[in-house]
Amino acid sequence: MAPGGYMGNVLRLNLTEGKVTKEPLPPEDVLRAWLGGRGLGVYYMLKEVDPKVDPLSPSNKAIVATGPLTGVTGVPSSGRWCSVTKAPLNNTIHDAQSGGKFGPELKFAGFDAVIIEGASEKPVYLWVHDGEAELRDAKHLWGKDTHATTDAIREELAPEIGVEEAKEVKVLTIGPAGENLSKIACLINDKSRAAGRGGHGAVWGSKKLKAIAVRGHMTPSVAKEDVFEEISEKSVDIIKKAPVTAQALPKYGTAVLVNVINQHGVFPTRNFQTGVFQTAEKISGERIAEEIMDWKKQEEEVCWGCPISCARYTRVEKPPFTGEGGGPEYETVWALGAQTGTDDLAAVSKANYLCNELGLDTISMGHTIGTLMELVEKGKIPQEKLRGLKASWGNGEALVELTWRTAYRSGIGDDTAEGALRLAQKYGAPELAMVVRGQELPAYDPRGVQGHGLAYATSNRGGCHLRAYLISAEVLGIPELLDRFSTAGKGKWVKKFQDSFATIDSLIVCKFVTFAYGNDILASQLSAVTGWDVSVEEFERIGERIYNAERAFNALSFGDGEEYDTLPKRLLEEPMPEGPSKGHVVRLNEMLPEYYSERGWVRGRPTKAKLKELGLDWVAEMLEKENLLYA
């Protein structure tokens, strides 16, 4: 019998053979070491996939995983799931996290995870319901956007399960971008929730898997109900009193950060040429709430079991950019806004709606458009490639048009579909790609937040703000305010954030709860639900194990190590030209030695001793066999 919080079952979907089989979760000692979500996904990938595999070949696998806290009533913000695969964007071991309601519904249907392997000859979708699963034909769905696919599957199931029941079916799907193998294609659930980064949608597209639909009526158990009730009440109470989770996020959503980050001079503008966007207020969370919020629909947009309610549902009614849908979130308004020099909130919102419908990662999409605009500015793109499109800073029309072209690989869209690095390389200016490990950087210029710069550089999945969110400490003062221009002690801080977040991504709960409480509360929640006695030290050690395992996979994949722990030259060598962070560059070399020391790594790779200490002897053997251990 599985520990509390787990359903005990995994679905294995072999698309080559067209077979769906049910198997038990790994033994309890494995679950306690890896939990679920991101951790369990990494475990399966290391056990079952050759790290050198071509991400778009049938030999790659894609894992849809929940965690022991997913869908447990009383655990705040536990409506999450994640996808784990080898990313086509940059060849890293890669997880993409998402909220909404799909994750809990998968568990209610009786399963903790789905392992997707092989490739189908024709489009299919998976229907999962109350302990059963079957593959169905999806030829009629191929080519449809994510909204149309979701609606069509519900309509198709209605005669079997009833109209009202069909309305409750949750659908995870790809759009045209995934079908066309765009390396920045994402997975969309609940029509507007994205497992965004890395190109997971292209992996599904290569396998001809259009969607997974789920509906269930089971409930995950709780091992220690009395203890759990007490910690649950305490957790919600803390969230309801913390300023960020009780006031800022519910009122203005994640885009509450726009003005805050801009005022610190670290809001990347026009492809990181500066950190100040003069008209940032026009795309701020305050402006969104004032002008385009649909507060009635917003209630439906909130993630399962979430007391924070940061979700947005917006509506643009004035032509030419009419539309409606979930978001835009902070990262999206930055990527489609300041990164492209666009302060037209309607245009930014329309491009966001299209990304959700077509299945594109908004961060990579906006970032890549910004890269294109700088390439155009510098005369690197032949005009005939643009087919009359004015790809210039601040052009909302171009923003929307390029989103369409990218999803369908039309004209220059065939290049933007490959992401910023390949785009810049093709047109002879790779230095203009603001990427780490081939993945586009998100919405913070690290020249004014040194620790966050180190977090970017050492992120296993490439450019990412959510491997270690040092903005929390360096800007918001949570859990304490650090000097954002100082490099002292940042290696220790980054490691702590990275390890904690790896565990949180495996529970899975939303990282926004960390604005209210720390690992002590999270470890208590995990202990009460599963029945294990997990200390804070064990909680953080689980994350350290996951982080080291990821780095080992990457080393086996492409030789990951110190040469990849770096940032674009612009951020290391060109001082911030203006604003509150003027004159600063990222002093990465001052922080890396401390970081490696804290990690117990040599030249950016785990040592044999460190891997053995974490119970990863079998991973050390894999590295040793390939002569990839430095010590």
C-alpha positions in Angstrom: 0.0 0.0 0.0 1.3 3.4 -0.9 2.1 6.1 1.7 -0.5 8.8 2.4 -0.9 11.3 -0.4 -0.1 8.8 -3.2 -2.6 6.9 -5.3 0.0 4.2 -5.8 -0.4 3.8 -9.6 1.5 4.9 -12.7 0.2 4.7 -16.3 2.7 3.7 -18.9 1.7 4.8 -22.4 3.7 3.0 -25.1 2.7 4.9 -28.3 4.7 2.8 -30.7 2.6 -0.3 -29.7 -0.5 1.6 -28.9 -0.7 0.1 -25.4 -1.6 1.5 -22.0 -0.6 -0.4 -18.9 -0.9 0.2 -15.2 2.0 -0.4 -12.9 2.7 0.4 -9.2 4.8 3.3 -8.0 8.4 2.6 -7.1 9.0 1.2 -3.5 8.6 3.5 -0.5 12.3 4.2 -0.1 12.5 5.5 -3.7 9.4 7.7 -3.1 10.9 9.2 0.1 14.1 9.9 -1.8 12.5 11.5 -4.9 8.9 12.3 -3.7 7.1 12.9 -7.0 6.9 15.6 -9.7 10.3 16.9 -10.7 12.2 14.5 -8.5 10.4 11.3 -9.6 10.6 12.4 -13.2 14.4 12.8 -13.0 14.6 9.4 -11.3 12.7 7.7 -14.2 14.6 9.6 -16.9 18.0 8.5 -15.4 16.8 4.9 -15.1 15.0 4.6 -18.5 16.4 7.1 -21.0 19.9 7.4 -22.6 20.9 11.0 -21.7 22.4 11.3 -25.2 19.0 10.7 -26.9 17.6 13.0 -29.5 14.8 14.8 -27.7 12.5 14.5 -30.7 13.1 10.8 -31.3 10.8 8.0 -30.1 13.5 7.0 -27.6 13.0 10.1 -25.5 10.3 9.9 -22.9 7.9 12.5 -21.4 6.6 12.1 -17.9 3.5 13.8 -16.5 3.8 13.7 -12.7 2.0 14.8 -9.6 3.4 14.8 -6.1 2.3 13.5 -2.7 0.7 16.9 -1.8 -1.0 17.4 -5.2 -4.8 17.5 -4.8 -4.7 17.0 -1.0 -7.5 19.2 0.4 -6.1 21.4 3.1 -2.6 21.8 1.6 -2.5 25.4 0.3 -1.8 25.9 -3.4 -1.3 22.2 -4.2 -3.1 22.2 -7.5 0.0 21.5 -9.5 1.7 18.9 -11.8 4.8 18.9 -13.9 6.2 17.5 -17.1 9.7 16.0 -17.2 11.6 15.2 -20.4 14.8 15.9 -22.3 14.2 19.3 -23.8 14.5 19.9 -27.5 15.3 23.5 -27.0 18.6 22.9 -25.2 19.2 19.1 -24.5 18.9 19.5 -20.8 17.0 17.3 -18.4 14.0 19.6 -18.1 10.8 20.0 -16.0 8.0 22.4 -16.7 5.6 23.1 -13.9 1.9 24.1 -14.2 -1.1 24.9 -12.0 -4.8 25.0 -12.7 -6.9 21.9 -12.1 -5.4 19.1 -14.2 -2.9 17.8 -11.7 -5.4 17.1 -8.9 -7.9 15.6 -11.4 -5.2 13.1 -12.6 -4.9 11.9 -9.0 -8.6 11.8 -8.5 -8.6 9.5 -11.5 -6.3 7.2 -9.6 -2.8 7.9 -10.9 0.3 9.7 -9.7 2.1 9.8 -13.0 2.0 9.0 -16.7 5.1 7.8 -18.5 4.9 8.5 -22.3 7.3 6.5 -24.5 7.7 5.6 -28.2 5.8 7.4 -31.0 2.5 6.8 -32.7 2.0 6.7 -36.5 -1.2 8.7 -36.2 -2.5 11.3 -33.8 -4.0 10.0 -30.6 -5.2 11.2 -27.2 -5.3 9.4 -23.8 -8.6 9.2 -21.8 -8.1 8.5 -18.1 -11.0 8.0 -15.7 -11.4 6.4 -12.3 -8.6 3.9 -12.5 -9.0 3.2 -16.2 -7.2 4.5 -19.3 -7.5 4.1 -23.1 -6.0 5.5 -26.2 -8.3 7.2 -28.7 -8.0 8.5 -32.2 -7.2 12.2 -32.5 -6.9 12.7 -36.3 -9.9 15.0 -36.1 -8.2 17.1 -33.3 -4.8 17.4 -35.1 -4.5 21.0 -36.3 -6.9 22.4 -33.7 -5.8 25.0 -31.1 -5.8 24.2 -27.4 -9.2 25.7 -26.7 -10.9 23.9 -29.6 -9.2 20.6 -28.6 -10.4 20.9 -25.0 -14.0 21.7 -26.1 -14.0 18.9 -28.7 -12.9 16.3 -26.3 -15.5 17.3 -23.7 -18.2 17.2 -26.4 -17.0 13.8 -27.6 -17.1 12.3 -24.0 -20.5 13.9 -23.1 -22.7 11.0 -24.6 -20.6 8.5 -22.6 -20.4 10.1 -19.2 -23.1 12.8 -19.3 -23.0 16.5 -20.2 -22.5 17.8 -16.7 -19.7 15.3 -16.0 -18.0 16.1 -19.3 -17.8 19.7 -18.3 -15.6 18.6 -15.4 -13.1 16.8 -17.6 -9.7 18.4 -17.4 -7.6 18.4 -20.6 -3.8 18.8 -21.1 -3.0 19.4 -24.8 -0.6 20.7 -27.4 -1.5 23.3 -30.0 -0.3 23.8 -33.6 3.1 24.9 -32.3 3.7 21.5 -30.7 2.4 19.7 -33.8 4.9 21.8 -35.9 7.7 20.9 -33.5 8.5 24.4 -32.4 11.3 24.1 -29.9 9.5 26.7 -27.7 6.1 24.9 -27.8 4.5 24.2 -24.5 1.8 22.0 -23.0 -1.5 23.8 -22.1 -4.0 22.6 -19.5 -7.3 24.2 -18.5 -7.0 26.4 -21.6 -4.5 28.9 -20.1 -2.1 27.1 -17.8 1.2 26.3 -19.4 4.0 23.9 -18.7 6.0 26.4 -20.6 9.7 26.3 -21.0 12.0 24.0 -23.0 9.7 22.8 -25.8 7.8 20.0 -24.1 5.0 20.5 -26.6 7.4 19.5 -29.4 8.2 16.3 -27.7 4.4 15.4 -27.6 4.1 16.6 -31.2 7.0 14.2 -32.3 5.1 11.4 -30.6 1.7 12.4 -32.2 0.2 12.7 -28.7 -2.4 15.4 -28.9 -3.9 15.4 -25.4 -4.5 13.7 -22.1 -8.1 14.1 -20.7 -8.8 13.1 -17.1 -11.8 12.8 -14.8 -12.0 11.0 -11.4 -13.7 10.7 -8.1 -11.1 9.2 -5.9 -9.4 11.0 -3.0 -5.8 10.8 -1.8 -5.5 9.8 1.8 -3.8 11.6 4.7 -1.7 9.4 7.2 -1.9 11.7 10.3 -5.3 13.4 10.1 -5.2 15.2 13.5 -1.7 16.5 12.9 -2.5 17.4 9.4 -5.6 19.4 10.3 -3.5 21.5 12.7 -0.7 22.2 10.3 -3.3 23.0 7.5 -5.0 25.6 9.6 -1.7 27.1 10.6 -0.5 27.3 6.9 -3.6 29.0 5.6 -3.6 31.5 8.5 0.0 32.5 7.8 -0.8 32.9 4.0 -3.8 35.1 4.9 -1.5 37.4 7.0 1.6 37.7 4.9 1.6 40.9 2.8 2.6 39.3 -0.5 0.2 36.4 -0.4 -2.7 38.2 1.3 -2.6 41.5 -0.5 -0.3 42.1 -3.4 -0.8 38.8 -5.4 -4.6 38.6 -4.9 -5.1 42.3 -5.9 -2.7 42.7 -8.7 -1.5 39.2 -9.7 2.1 38.4 -10.5 2.4 41.6 -12.6 2.4 43.5 -9.3 6.2 43.1 -9.8 6.4 45.2 -13.0 6.8 48.6 -11.3 8.8 47.1 -8.4 11.4 45.5 -10.7 11.5 48.5 -13.0 12.1 50.8 -10.1 15.2 48.8 -9.1 16.5 49.2 -12.7 16.5 45.4 -13.5 13.5 45.2 -15.8 15.1 43.9 -19.0 14.3 46.2 -21.9 14.8 45.8 -25.7 16.7 42.5 -25.4 18.6 43.4 -22.2 20.1 46.5 -23.6 18.9 48.3 -20.5 17.1 47.6 -17.2 14.7 50.5 -17.3 11.5 50.6 -19.4 10.3 54.2 -19.3 6.6 53.3 -19.9 6.5 50.1 -17.7 3.5 51.4 -15.8 1.3 50.9 -18.9 1.7 47.1 -18.7 1.7 46.9 -14.9 -0.4 44.7 -12.7 -2.1 47.9 -11.5 -3.0 48.8 -15.1 -4.2 45.3 -15.8 -6.6 45.4 -12.8 -7.8 48.8 -13.7 -8.4 48.3 -17.5 -8.9 44.7 -18.6 -9.6 42.4 -15.6 -12.8 40.3 -15.7 -13.2 39.7 -12.0 -16.2 37.4 -12.4 -14.3 35.0 -14.7 -11.2 35.4 -12.5 -12.8 33.2 -9.9 -12.9 30.3 -12.4 -9.2 30.8 -13.3 -7.9 30.3 -9.7 -5.8 27.1 -9.3 -7.3 24.2 -7.4 -7.0 24.6 -3.6 -5.4 28.0 -3.7 -6.1 30.6 -1.0 -3.8 33.2 -2.7 -5.8 33.6 -6.0 -3.1 35.4 -8.1 -4.7 34.2 -11.3 -5.9 36.7 -13.8 -8.7 36.5 -16.4 -8.7 39.5 -18.8 -10.7 40.8 -21.7 -9.7 43.3 -24.4 -12.8 44.8 -26.1 -11.3 47.6 -28.2 -10.1 46.6 -31.8 -7.7 45.7 -33.3 -6.5 43.4 -30.4 -9.8 42.0 -29.1 -9.7 38.8 -27.2 -10.0 37.2 -23.7 -8.3 34.5 -21.6 -6.1 33.7 -18.7 -3.3 36.1 -17.9 -1.1 37.9 -18.8 1.3 37.1 -15.9 4.4 39.1 -14.9 6.8 37.1 -17.0 4.5 37.4 -20.0 4.0 41.1 -19.8 7.7 41.5 -19.6 8.5 39.1 -22.5 5.9 40.4 -24.8 6.2 43.9 -23.4 9.5 45.5 -22.2 11.6 42.8 -24.0 10.1 43.9 -27.3 9.8 47.6 -26.3 6.0 47.3 -26.4 3.8 49.2 -23.9 0.5 48.6 -25.6 -1.3 46.4 -23.1 -3.9 45.3 -25.6 -1.3 44.0 -28.0 0.6 42.3 -25.2 -2.6 40.6 -24.0 -3.6 39.5 -27.5 -0.2 37.9 -28.1 -0.6 36.2 -24.7 -4.0 34.8 -25.6 -2.6 33.5 -28.9 0.3 31.8 -27.1 -2.2 30.0 -24.9 -4.3 29.0 -27.9 -1.5 28.0 -30.2 0.6 26.3 -27.4 3.7 28.6 -27.2 5.8 29.5 -24.1 5.2 33.2 -23.6 8.6 33.8 -22.1 10.5 32.2 -24.9 8.1 33.7 -27.5 8.5 37.3 -26.4 12.1 36.9 -25.7 12.8 35.5 -29.2 10.8 38.3 -30.8 13.0 40.8 -28.9 16.1 39.0 -30.2 14.7 39.2 -33.7 14.0 42.9 -33.3 17.6 43.6 -32.3 18.8 41.5 -35.2 16.6 43.6 -37.5 17.9 46.8 -35.8 21.5 45.8 -36.5 20.7 44.9 -40.1 21.2 41.2 -39.7 17.8 40.0 -41.2 17.2 40.3 -45.0 14.0 42.3 -45.6 12.6 39.6 -47.9 12.6 37.2 -44.8 10.1 39.5 -43.1 7.6 39.7 -46.0 6.8 43.3 -45.3 6.5 42.9 -41.5 7.9 45.9 -39.5 9.7 44.0 -36.7 10.7 47.1 -34.8 10.7 48.0 -31.1 7.3 48.7 -29.8 5.3 47.4 -32.8 2.3 45.6 -31.3 1.1 44.5 -34.7 4.4 42.7 -35.3 4.2 41.1 -31.8 0.9 39.5 -32.7 1.8 38.5 -36.2 5.1 36.9 -35.2 3.3 34.8 -32.6 1.1 33.4 -35.4 4.0 32.9 -37.8 6.0 31.1 -35.1 3.3 28.5 -34.4 2.9 27.7 -38.0 6.6 28.1 -39.0 5.6 30.6 -41.6 8.4 32.7 -43.2 10.6 34.1 -40.5 8.4 32.1 -38.0 10.3 29.0 -39.1 13.4 30.6 -37.5 11.7 32.1 -34.4 10.2 28.6 -33.8 13.7 27.4 -33.0 14.2 29.9 -30.1 16.5 32.8 -29.6 19.9 31.1 -29.7 19.4 29.3 -33.0 17.8 32.4 -34.5 20.8 34.6 -33.5 23.3 31.9 -34.7 21.6 31.6 -38.1 21.9 35.3 -38.7 25.5 35.6 -37.6 25.1 37.3 -34.2 25.0 34.6 -31.4 26.1 37.2 -28.9 22.7 38.8 -29.1 21.0 35.6 -27.7 20.4 36.3 -24.0 20.4 32.6 -23.0 21.9 30.2 -20.5 22.4 26.6 -21.6 20.4 27.6 -24.7 17.2 28.7 -22.9 16.0 32.3 -23.0 16.5 34.3 -19.8 13.4 35.6 -18.0 12.3 38.9 -16.6 15.1 40.2 -14.4 18.4 41.7 -15.5 21.0 40.2 -13.2 23.4 43.1 -13.4 21.5 44.6 -10.5 20.8 41.4 -8.6 24.1 39.5 -8.2 22.8 36.4 -6.5 20.0 36.0 -9.1 22.8 36.2 -11.8 24.5 33.2 -10.1 21.2 31.4 -10.0 20.7 32.0 -13.8 24.2 30.8 -14.6 24.0 27.5 -12.6 20.4 26.6 -13.5 20.3 23.0 -14.7 17.4 23.6 -17.1 18.9 26.7 -18.6 17.9 30.4 -18.2 15.3 30.3 -15.4 14.1 32.4 -12.5 12.5 29.5 -10.6 15.5 27.3 -10.0 16.4 29.8 -7.3 14.4 33.0 -6.9 17.0 35.3 -5.3 14.7 38.2 -6.2 12.8 37.2 -3.1 15.8 38.0 -0.9 17.6 40.6 -2.9 14.6 42.8 -3.8 11.6 41.7 -1.7 13.5 41.0 1.5 12.1 37.5 2.0 13.2 35.7 4.1 15.6 38.5 4.8 16.9 41.5 2.7 20.3 40.9 1.1 22.5 43.6 -0.5 21.7 43.0 -4.2 25.0 44.5 -5.4 27.1 42.3 -3.1 28.5 38.9 -4.1 29.4 37.8 -0.6 27.6 34.7 0.6 25.5 34.4 -2.5 26.8 30.9 -3.4 25.4 29.6 -0.1 22.1 31.4 -0.7 21.7 30.1 -4.2 22.4 26.5 -3.2 19.8 26.8 -0.4 17.1 28.2 -2.8 17.9 25.6 -5.5 17.7 22.6 -3.1 14.5 23.9 -1.4 12.8 24.6 -4.8 13.7 21.2 -6.2 11.8 19.6 -3.2 8.9 22.0 -3.6 8.7 21.1 -7.3 8.4 17.5 -6.3 5.7 17.9 -3.6 4.2 19.7 -5.7 3.1 23.0 -4.2 3.2 26.5 -5.7 6.4 28.4 -4.8 4.3 31.5 -3.9 3.7 29.9 -0.5 7.4 30.6 0.3 6.5 34.3 0.5 4.6 33.3 3.6 6.3 30.3 5.2 9.5 28.2 5.0 10.7 24.7 4.8 9.7 23.9 8.4 6.0 24.2 7.5 6.4 22.4 4.2 8.3 19.5 5.9 5.4 19.3 8.4 2.8 19.1 5.7 4.7 16.3 3.9 5.2 14.4 7.1 1.5 14.6 8.1 0.2 13.6 4.7 2.7 10.7 4.0 3.2 9.5 7.6 6.9 9.9 7.3 8.8 12.0 9.9 10.6 14.4 7.5 12.9 16.9 9.1 13.9 20.2 7.5 17.4 18.7 6.9 15.9 15.7 5.1 13.6 18.0 3.2 16.5 20.0 1.9 18.7 16.9 1.3 15.9 15.6 -1.1 16.3 18.7 -3.1 20.1 18.5 -3.1 19.8 14.9 -4.4 17.5 16.0 -7.2 19.8 18.9 -8.2 22.9 16.7 -8.3 21.0 14.1 -10.3 20.0 16.7 -12.9 23.5 18.0 -13.3 24.7 14.4 -13.7 22.1 13.8 -16.5 23.3 17.0 -18.2 26.9 15.9 -18.0 26.0 12.6 -19.6 23.9 14.5 -22.2 26.3 17.2 -23.4 29.2 17.4 -21.0 27.6 20.0 -18.7 30.1 21.6 -16.3 31.8 24.9 -15.5 31.9 26.2 -19.1 28.1 26.2 -19.1 27.9 28.0 -15.7 28.1 31.4 -17.3 26.0 34.3 -18.7 25.8 36.2 -22.0 28.8 38.6 -22.4 26.5 41.6 -22.4 25.6 40.9 -18.8 29.2 40.1 -17.7 31.0 42.9 -19.6 28.6 45.7 -20.5 27.7 47.9 -17.5 24.1 48.7 -17.0 23.7 52.0 -18.9 21.1 53.8 -16.8 18.9 53.7 -13.7 19.3 52.5 -10.1 21.6 49.7 -11.2 23.7 51.8 -13.5 27.4 50.9 -13.9 27.0 47.3 -12.7 27.8 44.0 -14.4 27.4 40.5 -13.0 30.6 39.6 -11.1 30.0 35.9 -11.6 33.7 34.8 -11.0 33.4 36.2 -7.5 30.5 33.9 -6.7 31.2 30.6 -8.5 34.0 29.3 -6.3 31.9 29.7 -3.2 29.0 28.0 -4.9 31.1 25.0 -6.0 32.5 24.7 -2.5 29.0 24.7 -1.0 27.8 22.1 -3.5 30.9 19.9 -3.1 31.4 20.1 -6.9 34.6 20.3 -8.9 34.5 22.4 -12.1 30.7 22.4 -12.2 30.2 18.6 -11.8 29.3 16.5 -8.8 32.1 14.5 -7.3 32.0 10.7 -6.7 32.0 11.4 -3.0 29.1 13.9 -3.2 27.0 11.5 -5.2 27.7 8.6 -2.8 26.8 10.8 0.1 23.4 11.5 -1.5 22.7 7.8 -2.2 23.5 8.2 -5.9 26.2 5.6 -6.3 24.5 4.3 -9.4 24.6 7.7 -11.0 28.3 8.0 -10.1 28.9 4.7 -11.9 27.2 6.1 -15.0 29.5 9.2 -15.0 32.6 7.1 -14.2 31.9 4.8 -17.1 31.8 7.9 -19.4 34.9 9.4 -17.8 33.0 12.4 -16.6 34.0 12.6 -13.0 36.6 15.2 -12.1 37.2 13.7 -8.6 
